[in-house]
Amino acid sequence: MVAQSTTQESIEISNANTNVNKTTQILTLQNLLTLGPINVLSVTTEFGLQDSVLGPWEYKNDHNCIVKYTIQGSDISHSIRLDHMLTRGIPTTKRSSLAFRWYSWIRLKAIATQKNLTINSVLTNEGQFLSLLHEVNLYYTKSSKVCRDEGLEPNRGPQSHEDACNLERLHYYGKGTIKYYRKTTFLQLVAKRYGENVKAEYLVDPTTRLISCTDYEEILKDVHSEIIHRYSRHEKLLENFAGPQCNEDRLKNERINFDVKFTSASSKAKQELNTNSDLSLQKVLEPTEADISEFYLRKCNLCSKVRWLGKRAAEKFVLGSYVYGNLQATTFIFLGLQNRRP
């Protein structure tokens, strides 16, 4: 009995000495994902419980490293020693299809940028590619509202490194993230940022290198913001997510050429008045893109001329016509924020 106890103590001391002599090693999520489609819950090593789901994790002896995980698409958790995982693989799990439920090309590129990785390096490195697929899936799993807003469908993205060559899966993004777009605003921003020459070059060749991939996607975001801040009253005229969503959409003519003209109601009204003198006086017109100073059109029932009225005056003459004293020659000249009469 004494001899057995002594032997056990010797084994424990031997193991302890072995662990002391081993250098600290790093286990990454990329390493684990090459073994199979799993979601890591935690890793327990000689340094204790490390509950990071993305890693990296420190350990000395793979015999003492326990990985707790779930197979992607399942909520059942499993635990396995790292040395067994490395030599035997993940039990009952082979590189199955439909491993990554949620995916967006736009989100994949965004995460790569955050990590200072080029998209080309990610696509050619299996470990990095699978790691980012895992992070994208995890992001949308935790952000279900974003997932719905972007119109993502499950299991539409890449499921393995081989799918990096499958452009239909690789470039999938659901509806996208750029809700509002029109070509007119896009060209205005291009001319403002790069000049008329680059704008002309883009009209000839939308894939021109004069506008980089990153800048192109930034301009798309600026178009969306411009419409929201300056033309919000015209949002109902636009088709949501109709424009390009990423640099790869430059080749899609239907998207890059989507446009809506925000016609000035004042210009339209003047044309109608010239061609139709019996235009109903009840019609109340509001200025739009060209008339941003809160002025309204009214037709005088004395001289039949179209007048500009400020908001307060327009509210008084809600029927669309008015009489200014008894002066038939009265005219109002629109000068920015000033009105005058002779």
C-alpha positions as CSV (number, residue, x, y, z in Angstrom):
1,M,0.0,0.0,0.0
2,V,2.8,2.3,0.9
3,A,4.6,1.4,-2.4
4,Q,1.5,2.2,-4.5
5,S,1.1,5.6,-2.8
6,T,4.7,6.4,-3.4
7,T,4.4,5.4,-7.1
8,Q,1.3,7.6,-7.5
9,E,3.1,10.6,-5.9
10,S,6.0,10.0,-8.3
11,I,3.7,10.1,-11.3
12,E,2.0,13.3,-10.2
13,I,5.4,14.9,-9.5
14,S,6.6,13.7,-12.9
15,N,3.5,15.3,-14.6
16,A,4.0,18.5,-12.7
17,N,7.7,18.7,-13.8
18,T,6.6,18.0,-17.4
19,N,4.1,20.9,-17.3
20,V,6.7,23.2,-15.8
21,N,9.2,22.4,-18.5
22,K,6.6,22.9,-21.4
23,T,6.4,26.3,-22.9
24,T,3.1,28.2,-23.1
25,Q,1.3,27.4,-26.4
26,I,-1.5,29.3,-28.2
27,L,-4.6,27.7,-29.4
28,T,-6.6,29.8,-32.0
29,L,-10.1,29.6,-33.3
30,Q,-8.7,29.1,-36.8
31,N,-6.9,25.9,-35.6
32,L,-10.2,24.5,-34.2
33,L,-12.4,25.4,-37.2
34,T,-10.1,23.4,-39.5
35,L,-11.1,20.3,-37.6
36,G,-14.8,20.8,-38.0
37,P,-17.8,23.3,-37.9
38,I,-18.0,24.0,-34.1
39,N,-18.9,26.9,-31.8
40,V,-16.4,27.1,-28.9
41,L,-18.1,27.8,-25.6
42,S,-15.0,27.7,-23.3
43,V,-11.5,26.3,-23.0
44,T,-10.1,25.0,-19.7
45,T,-6.3,24.7,-19.3
46,E,-3.6,24.8,-16.7
47,F,-4.3,28.5,-16.5
48,G,-8.0,27.9,-15.5
49,L,-11.3,28.5,-17.3
50,Q,-11.0,30.8,-20.4
51,D,-14.5,31.6,-21.5
52,S,-13.7,33.6,-24.6
53,V,-15.6,32.2,-27.6
54,L,-13.2,33.7,-30.2
55,G,-9.8,32.9,-28.5
56,P,-6.9,32.8,-28.5
57,W,-6.4,30.4,-25.5
58,E,-3.2,29.6,-23.7
59,Y,-2.2,26.1,-22.6
60,K,0.9,24.1,-21.9
61,N,-0.1,20.4,-22.2
62,D,-2.8,19.4,-24.7
63,H,-3.6,16.5,-22.4
64,N,-4.8,19.0,-19.8
65,C,-6.7,21.2,-22.2
66,I,-10.5,20.7,-22.3
67,V,-12.5,22.3,-25.1
68,K,-16.3,22.8,-24.5
69,Y,-18.2,23.3,-27.8
70,T,-21.4,22.8,-29.7
71,I,-21.7,21.6,-33.3
72,Q,-22.9,24.4,-35.5
73,G,-26.7,24.1,-35.9
74,S,-27.1,22.3,-32.6
75,D,-27.6,23.5,-29.0
76,I,-26.1,20.4,-27.4
77,S,-22.7,21.0,-25.7
78,H,-19.8,18.6,-25.7
79,S,-16.4,18.5,-24.1
80,I,-13.2,16.9,-25.4
81,R,-9.6,16.9,-24.6
82,L,-7.5,18.9,-27.0
83,D,-5.1,16.0,-27.7
84,H,-8.0,13.7,-28.6
85,M,-9.5,16.4,-30.8
86,L,-6.2,16.8,-32.7
87,T,-5.7,13.1,-33.2
88,R,-9.3,11.8,-33.7
89,G,-11.1,14.9,-34.9
90,I,-14.5,16.0,-33.6
91,P,-16.7,13.0,-32.7
92,T,-19.6,12.2,-35.1
93,T,-18.8,15.4,-37.0
94,K,-17.4,15.7,-40.4
95,R,-17.2,18.9,-42.4
96,S,-20.9,19.0,-42.9
97,S,-22.8,21.3,-45.2
98,L,-24.9,24.1,-43.9
99,A,-22.5,24.7,-41.0
100,F,-22.7,28.5,-41.0
101,R,-26.4,29.5,-40.8
102,W,-26.0,33.3,-41.2
103,Y,-23.7,35.1,-43.6
104,S,-23.3,38.4,-45.4
105,W,-20.4,39.4,-47.8
106,I,-20.7,42.9,-46.6
107,R,-20.3,41.9,-42.9
108,L,-17.4,39.5,-43.8
109,K,-15.5,42.4,-45.4
110,A,-16.2,44.7,-42.5
111,I,-14.8,42.2,-39.9
112,A,-11.8,41.7,-42.1
113,T,-11.2,45.4,-42.2
114,Q,-11.5,45.6,-38.4
115,K,-8.8,43.0,-38.1
116,N,-6.6,44.8,-40.6
117,L,-6.8,41.9,-43.0
118,T,-7.1,42.2,-46.8
119,I,-10.0,40.4,-48.3
120,N,-7.7,38.6,-50.7
121,S,-5.6,37.2,-47.9
122,V,-8.7,36.0,-46.1
123,L,-10.0,34.2,-49.2
124,T,-6.7,32.4,-49.8
125,N,-6.1,31.4,-46.1
126,E,-8.5,28.6,-45.0
127,G,-8.0,29.2,-41.3
128,Q,-8.7,32.9,-41.6
129,F,-11.7,32.3,-43.9
130,L,-13.4,29.8,-41.6
131,S,-12.7,32.0,-38.6
132,L,-14.4,35.0,-40.2
133,L,-17.3,32.8,-41.3
134,H,-17.7,31.8,-37.7
135,E,-17.6,35.4,-36.5
136,V,-20.2,36.5,-39.1
137,N,-22.5,33.7,-38.1
138,L,-22.1,34.5,-34.4
139,Y,-22.7,38.2,-35.1
140,Y,-26.1,37.7,-36.8
141,T,-27.0,34.9,-34.3
142,K,-26.7,37.5,-31.5
143,S,-28.2,40.4,-33.6
144,S,-31.4,38.9,-34.9
145,K,-32.9,42.4,-35.7
146,V,-30.0,43.3,-37.9
147,C,-30.3,39.9,-39.6
148,R,-34.0,40.6,-40.4
149,D,-33.3,44.2,-41.5
150,E,-30.8,43.0,-44.0
151,G,-33.1,40.4,-45.3
152,L,-30.7,37.5,-44.8
153,E,-31.8,33.9,-45.6
154,P,-30.3,31.0,-43.6
155,N,-27.6,28.8,-45.2
156,R,-27.1,31.0,-48.2
157,G,-23.4,31.8,-47.6
158,P,-20.2,29.8,-47.9
159,Q,-20.0,26.6,-45.9
160,S,-16.4,25.6,-46.5
161,H,-13.2,27.1,-47.9
162,E,-14.0,25.6,-51.3
163,D,-17.0,28.0,-51.4
164,A,-14.5,31.0,-51.6
165,C,-14.6,30.3,-55.3
166,N,-18.4,30.1,-55.5
167,L,-19.2,33.8,-56.2
168,E,-23.0,33.2,-55.7
169,R,-22.4,32.1,-52.2
170,L,-19.4,34.3,-51.5
171,H,-21.1,37.6,-52.5
172,Y,-24.5,36.9,-50.9
173,Y,-25.7,39.8,-48.7
174,G,-29.5,39.5,-48.6
175,K,-31.1,42.9,-49.2
176,G,-27.9,44.8,-48.1
177,T,-27.3,47.8,-45.9
178,I,-27.7,50.8,-48.2
179,K,-31.4,51.5,-48.1
180,Y,-31.6,54.7,-50.2
181,Y,-29.7,55.3,-53.5
182,R,-30.1,57.3,-56.6
183,K,-27.6,57.8,-59.4
184,T,-28.0,61.6,-59.5
185,T,-26.9,62.0,-55.9
186,F,-24.1,59.5,-56.4
187,L,-22.7,61.5,-59.3
188,Q,-23.0,64.8,-57.4
189,L,-20.9,63.4,-54.6
190,V,-18.3,61.9,-57.0
191,A,-18.0,65.3,-58.8
192,K,-17.6,67.0,-55.4
193,R,-15.0,64.6,-54.1
194,Y,-13.0,63.8,-57.3
195,G,-14.0,66.5,-59.9
196,E,-15.9,66.4,-63.2
197,N,-13.2,64.5,-65.0
198,V,-13.5,61.4,-62.7
199,K,-17.3,61.7,-62.9
200,A,-17.1,61.6,-66.7
201,E,-14.7,58.6,-66.5
202,Y,-17.1,56.8,-64.2
203,L,-20.0,57.3,-66.6
204,V,-18.0,55.6,-69.3
205,D,-16.5,52.9,-67.1
206,P,-18.2,52.3,-63.7
207,T,-15.3,50.0,-62.7
208,T,-12.7,52.8,-63.1
209,R,-9.7,52.5,-60.8
210,L,-9.9,56.3,-60.2
211,I,-12.4,55.4,-57.5
212,S,-11.0,52.7,-55.2
213,C,-13.1,49.8,-53.8
214,T,-13.1,51.3,-50.3
215,D,-14.0,54.8,-51.6
216,Y,-16.8,53.5,-53.7
217,E,-18.5,51.8,-50.8
218,E,-18.0,55.0,-48.6
219,I,-19.7,57.1,-51.3
220,L,-22.7,54.7,-51.3
221,K,-23.0,55.2,-47.5
222,D,-22.8,59.0,-48.1
223,V,-25.6,58.8,-50.7
224,H,-27.8,57.1,-48.2
225,S,-27.0,59.8,-45.6
226,E,-27.5,62.6,-48.1
227,I,-31.0,61.4,-49.0
228,I,-32.0,61.0,-45.4
229,H,-30.8,64.4,-44.3
230,R,-31.7,66.6,-47.4
231,Y,-34.5,64.7,-49.2
232,S,-36.3,62.8,-46.5
233,R,-39.6,64.0,-47.9
234,H,-38.9,62.1,-51.1
235,E,-38.1,58.7,-49.5
236,K,-41.5,57.4,-50.6
237,L,-40.4,57.8,-54.2
238,L,-37.4,55.5,-53.8
239,E,-37.3,51.8,-53.9
240,N,-35.5,50.4,-50.8
241,F,-32.2,48.7,-51.4
242,A,-32.5,49.2,-55.2
243,G,-29.0,50.6,-55.6
244,P,-25.5,49.0,-55.4
245,Q,-24.6,47.6,-52.0
246,C,-20.9,47.0,-52.4
247,N,-18.0,47.4,-54.8
248,E,-18.9,44.1,-56.6
249,D,-22.2,45.6,-57.7
250,R,-20.4,48.0,-60.0
251,L,-21.0,45.5,-62.9
252,K,-24.8,45.4,-62.2
253,N,-26.2,48.1,-64.5
254,E,-29.7,47.9,-63.1
255,R,-28.4,48.8,-59.7
256,I,-25.9,51.5,-60.5
257,N,-28.3,53.2,-62.9
258,F,-31.3,53.3,-60.5
259,D,-32.4,56.9,-60.4
260,V,-35.4,59.0,-59.3
261,K,-35.9,62.6,-60.3
262,F,-37.0,64.8,-57.5
263,T,-39.0,67.2,-59.7
264,S,-39.6,70.7,-58.3
265,A,-43.4,71.2,-57.9
266,S,-43.0,74.9,-58.5
267,S,-41.4,74.3,-62.0
268,K,-44.1,71.8,-62.8
269,A,-46.9,74.2,-61.7
270,K,-45.6,77.0,-63.9
271,Q,-45.6,74.8,-66.9
272,E,-49.1,73.7,-66.2
273,L,-50.2,77.3,-65.7
274,N,-48.8,78.3,-69.1
275,T,-50.7,75.4,-70.9
276,N,-53.9,75.4,-68.8
277,S,-55.3,78.7,-67.7
278,D,-58.2,76.9,-66.1
279,L,-56.0,75.2,-63.5
280,S,-58.0,74.6,-60.4
281,L,-57.3,77.3,-57.8
282,Q,-57.9,74.7,-55.1
283,K,-54.6,73.0,-55.9
284,V,-52.1,73.7,-53.2
285,L,-48.5,73.1,-54.3
286,E,-45.5,72.7,-52.0
287,P,-41.9,73.3,-53.0
288,T,-39.6,70.3,-53.1
289,E,-36.0,69.9,-54.0
290,A,-35.5,73.2,-55.7
291,D,-37.6,75.2,-53.2
292,I,-36.1,74.6,-49.8
293,S,-37.1,77.9,-48.1
294,E,-40.6,76.9,-47.0
295,F,-42.4,78.9,-49.6
296,Y,-45.7,77.9,-51.3
297,L,-47.4,78.7,-54.6
298,R,-50.7,80.5,-54.8
299,K,-52.6,81.9,-57.8
300,C,-54.0,85.4,-57.5
301,N,-57.7,85.6,-58.4
302,L,-57.3,89.2,-59.6
303,C,-54.4,89.0,-61.9
304,S,-54.0,85.2,-62.4
305,K,-50.3,85.5,-61.6
306,V,-48.6,82.8,-59.5
307,R,-47.3,84.2,-56.2
308,W,-44.8,82.9,-53.6
309,L,-46.1,83.0,-50.1
310,G,-44.3,82.3,-46.8
311,K,-45.5,79.4,-44.7
312,R,-47.6,81.6,-42.4
313,A,-49.3,83.5,-45.2
314,A,-49.9,80.2,-47.1
315,E,-51.8,78.8,-44.1
316,K,-54.1,81.9,-44.2
317,F,-55.0,81.4,-47.9
318,V,-55.5,77.6,-47.7
319,L,-57.8,77.6,-50.8
320,G,-55.0,78.3,-53.0
321,S,-55.9,81.9,-54.0
322,Y,-56.0,85.3,-52.4
323,V,-56.7,89.0,-52.9
324,Y,-54.0,91.6,-52.0
325,G,-56.0,94.8,-51.4
326,N,-57.5,96.1,-54.6
327,L,-54.3,96.4,-56.7
328,Q,-54.5,94.2,-59.7
329,A,-50.9,95.0,-60.6
330,T,-49.6,93.7,-57.4
331,T,-46.7,91.2,-57.9
332,F,-44.4,89.5,-55.6
333,I,-40.8,88.8,-56.6
334,F,-39.2,85.7,-55.0
335,L,-35.7,86.8,-53.7
336,G,-34.5,84.0,-51.4
337,L,-36.0,84.9,-48.1
338,Q,-37.3,88.4,-49.1
339,N,-40.5,89.4,-50.8
340,R,-41.3,92.9,-52.2
341,R,-44.1,94.6,-54.1
342,P,-43.9,97.8,-56.2
